[in-house]
Every structure is written in structure tokens, then in C-alpha cells.
Amino acid sequence: MKKIAIILFIGIFGVSMSAQEKITVVEDVKKPANAVAQKKADPNAPVFEFERKIVDYGAIEKGSAGTYNFKFKNIGKSPLIISNVKGSCGCTVPSAPKEPIMPGATGVIQVKYDTNRVGPISKTITITSNASEPKKVIRVKGLVKKESALSILEKKEKSMVSNDKNGN
């Protein structure tokens, strides 16, 4: 019985091995090997010029403002249209202009980082557009540290002062 099972297993294994197709790679003779290199960039395409591509928040306290405006200019010869702006995670929320940025005009991509998460920051924002470089990446980095005892006391004092003004 064992011999029949072994022979059957070898037979099935052999058939499956011979059933594999041979794949041959045929190169397209009409297409030159450096076709990507031969593709010419549009000289009239819009071009991003950022004031800063990386922003370092430094060491900031939990709950502090985590908003930064990335300013840019279209130094190309046609209108710049931003089709998508996406943060690398849900804690980084970017927003971009909806209208086209004309040649020579400036725009702002606002990035809001959730500073309620303690720890190091290293996030990217990917911008998709019709620019000469269709995908552009900008970064935010820094460190969110726990609130200090002093800032917690200051918040309590402000809360107490506002309660006193309200007649409590």
C-alpha cells in the first residue's frame, strides 16, 4: 500500500512538473533600450520651487500647534495643477490649493501634525501634480515631548482665571 501511495505521489508530482509552461522573453526590437532616456521633458511644464522641503519642528510639547505652511512658487511656463496631496499617515493632514497656480504665482500647502502623539516625528507628504516632476515629496520632522509640569500649571491657572471672569 505504501509503495502504491509513493508511486502515485511521484506520478502526480512528475505530471505537475511537466505541465509548467516555458516562458521566453522576447524583446521588442522596435523600441530602443533607452526609450525612457529618450523621452523629452516638456520645456513648458510647470515647476515647483519650495522655500523649504524639510521642516524641523524641533522639540515641541504635546498638544502644541503642529501646523506649518510650505510655500512654493510655480517657476514653469504653464499652470501648475495639484491633483493630490497625501500624508504618510493619518497623523499628518495636508491641504493644498484647489485652483491652478499660474506661472510666477505662489501657493501654500498647509500641513497639520497631530502633536497629541508623544515621540519622534518623521513624516512625508507626497504631492501629485502636472509638474515636470509629477511626484514631489516634502518632509516634517521633530520630537513631541510630554507636557512639562510648568505648562500644566499654566493651563490650570488660565482655566481658573477664565472661570473667575465668568462668575464662578
C-alpha positions, 0 to 999 in steps of 0.5 A: 500500500505504501509503495502504491501511495509513493508511486502515485505521489511521484506520478502526480508530482512528475505530471505537475512538473511537466505541465509548467509552461516555458516562458521566453522573453522576447524583446521588442526590437522596435523600441530602443533600450533607452526609450525612457532616456529618450523621452523629452521633458516638456520645456513648458511644464510647470515647476515647483520651487519650495522655500523649504522641503524639510521642516524641523519642528524641533522639540515641541510639547504635546498638544502644541500647534503642529501646523506649518505652511510650505510655500512654493512658487510655480517657476514653469511656463504653464499652470501648475495643477495639484491633483493630490496631496497625501500624508504618510499617515493619518497623523499628518493632514495636508491641504493644498490649493484647489485652483491652478497656480499660474506661472510666477504665482505662489501657493501654500500647502498647509500641513497639520501634525497631530502633536497629541502623539508623544515621540519622534516625528518623521513624516512625508507628504507626497504631492501629485501634480502636472509638474515636470516632476509629477511626484514631489515629496516634502518632509516634517520632522521633530520630537513631541515631548510630554507636557512639562509640569510648568505648562500644566500649571499654566493651563490650570491657572488660565482655566481658573482665571477664565472661570473667575471672569465668568462668575464662578 
